Amino acid sequence: MSDASREATYHEDGFIVIKDSMIDVPPISCDVCNFFIKSSADVQAWKEYKCCKECAITWVEGPNKKKWIDTAWRPSKKAIKQEVEKRSKIVPRLKL
């Protein structure tokens, strides 16, 4: 990590944010569905496809992979909304 790749932002509240342009940091939420990036599988999918793992499984893997990568194809807003509604109804398993 060289000093040339680092950018410091000084905030008036007294803290400094240092960003290294050499490091690709995933966003807090998926650019496609807006669900949180919450697992290492989501981070890996984001690095490869710029979306969470669920979006990668649903839309990228399979016949859409080439157009997703080559032409930045994304599903329609209606399809995304339907998928988000479906996912919202799924109750996560709790492990005790």
Secondary structure, DSSP 8 states (H G I E B T S, - for coil): --GGGEEEEE-TTS-EEEEETTS----SB-TTT--B--SHHHHHHHHHHSS-HHHIIIIISSTTHHHHHHH-----HHHHHHHHHHHHT-------
